[in-house]
Amino acid sequence: MRQFFLTVIGCFLSIVVLGQSNRWQQKADYKMNVELDVETHQYSGTQELEYYNNSPDTLYHVYYHLYMNAFQPGSMMDVRSRTIEDPDPRVRDRISKLSPDEIGYLKVNSLKLNGKPLQYKMVGTILEVELQKPIMPKSKVKLSMQFDGQVPIQIRRNGRDNKEGVAYSMAQWYPKLAEYDYEGWHPDPYVGREFYGIWGDFDVKLTLDAKYVVAATGYIQNAEQVGHGYEGFKKGKPKNGKLTWHFKAPKVHDFTFAADPEYNHKVVKMEDGPELHFFWKKNQGIDENWEKLPDFLVQAIRYTNKRVGKYPYKVYNVVQGGDGGMEYGMLTLITGKRNLNSLVGVTVHEMLHSWFQFVLASNESLYAWMDEGFNSYIGNEIERYVNGKDNAHGSSYNSYFYVVKRGIEEPLSTHADHFELNSAYSIASYSKGAVFLHQLSYIIGQDTFDKAFKRYYEEWKFKHPNVHDFIRVMEKESKMQLQWYKEYFVYTTKTVDYGVKNTFVEDDTTYVTLERIGHMPMPMEVKMTFDNGDETTYYMPLRIMRGAKQKEVEGNWIQLEDWPWTHPVYTIAVPTKGVKLKKVEIDPSMKVADVNRENNIFEVSYMVEKGAGL
């Protein structure tokens, strides 16, 4: 009997462990047929969606996102923009001033589950659907829909007639099924922040005026008909002055397109990477920069493939459109009237989202920093690699220090929509998120971090990882305990601040006492410089790490006893027979996010009397 219970318990634990690394997730395959009227800026379409409920739960409701409805006076996005202290300058009160023919809308005209009509209610940017017959666990259903929409004047991310004259930037334009995961449904209203979607395959046909060139997520299926720079161009005859563009996109969680009659289309084929497509408007004085852009993008993709993991798709599109820069599946929309450095910078940043959001698809609303911050970290590393910039992460640290000193920092765990300030959200997501990684590479060592980061990509690609998943990979690779780091740096706004409290000499030993002033503990590296030019680095792991990193610096390296986080001070006994201690420097790597670095360097001056304080 005892052996039976042990076997049952062992099987249960195996299931738990397996579930942690292979968490279930839903699947949604879309087939859409859409026609866009370029005179009225309205579109209509049908959507056939095969939904796989891979969860163990019975679903009694489903929800759709209707993002276009945010661009109406009185919407949550409009009111939030007009009431927040530091509104996005691209939005401000512009939505409130839209006329009926300038607003965006998305309306569902019919919805069926396996052929039977459903009851539903449109509430702002969310469609609430009541199911008369629930969707059972481990089952597949078909949701059939007819819908129509209107493209708004371009204000934020999507829309028509952007400031550079691009006709259509069509992002988040279709009824998009909300994600259901281990935390339940995520029917977050759209107020201008982030997105979260279900993995699936898309099969989309777009019909519009034949003069327009279309760039879209996925792989073109009828290049011989539409042409416009695609291989195999034979140019089919338009029907009623219109052409239908057919795209298929496997294993993505959104579908975006842009259209303009004046797009240039350039194709660059990488030997060891995706086929790159560039779309930009003619005759804007920017051709020279766009012609140079591919060489820079190729370098960035090769670096990221090596540093993170291989880009998994066959195509990547860089498209002029939108209101700045925004990432989508296999595609980015960027404003194109930029100098070369700016054009390269925004393109590389958005391209990196192909890894951090479109392969590692964390819930951006809850973990925006795992998208933007991880992206910023690798972007900084690319800058260091290309330009040889030693302090490539300096701007991320300085931005983080800025919100700390202003007293406006909020925890990284704050939902993206609920930050009190746009600036606090941006710096948390982009800057503190990057600092999180760079500081972690200090804690576990750069080589270990690099291996763990690749492991994270391989284990969690095409999934929805959260911070706990990420930290567990880091723990497995480093063989250290790192929950303390996650708890302090993600869930609190406690800060790091270490300083030299005092020094004194007894016989042939100089005692250096360090002080933890901030409320967040960290392992410490302290470099001692002597009057003869010698240097020794002392390393004190935190006891709660239950481990230590390997030596990373040149010269003498001494690992001391662990520093318990409960102890505010730690004294180092430095042998100084025949030499004098000249300088004490805390964190010479400057990887620690110490909010007061003025007390990190201590210049030693000796008193005459032996044993006197220094």
Buried (B, 14 or more C-beta within 10 A) or exposed (E): EEEEEEEEEEEEEEEEEEEEEEBBBBBBBBBBBBBBBBEEBBBBBBBBBBBBBBBEBEBEBBBBBBBBBBBBBEBBBBBBBBEBEEBBEBBEEBBBEBEEEBBBBBBBEEBEBEEEEBEBEBEBBBBBBEBEEBBEEEEBBEBBBBBBBBBBBBBBBBBBBBEBEBBBBBBBBBBBBBBBBEEEEBBBBBBBBBBBBBBBBBBBBBBBBBBBBBBBBBBBBBBBBBBBBBEEEEEBEBEEEBBBBBBBBBBBBBBBBBBBEBBBBBEBEBEEBBBBBBBBBEEBEBBEBBEEBBEBBBBBBBBBBEBBBBBBBEBBBBBBBBBEBBBBBBBBBBBBBBEBEBBBBBBBBBBBBBBBBBBBBBBBBBBBBBBBBBBBBBBBBBBBBBEEEEEBBEBBBEBBBBBBEEEBBBBBBBBBBEBEBBBBBBBBBBBBBBBBBBBBBBBBBBEBBBBBBBBBBEBBBBBBBBBEBBBBBBBEBBEBBBEBBBBBBBEBBBBBBBBBBBBBBEEEEBBBBBBBBBEBBBBBBBBBBBEEEEBBBBBBBBBBBEBBBEBBBEEEBBBBEBBEBEEEEBEBEBEBEEBBBBBBBBBBBBBBBBBBBEBBBBEBEBEEEEEEEB
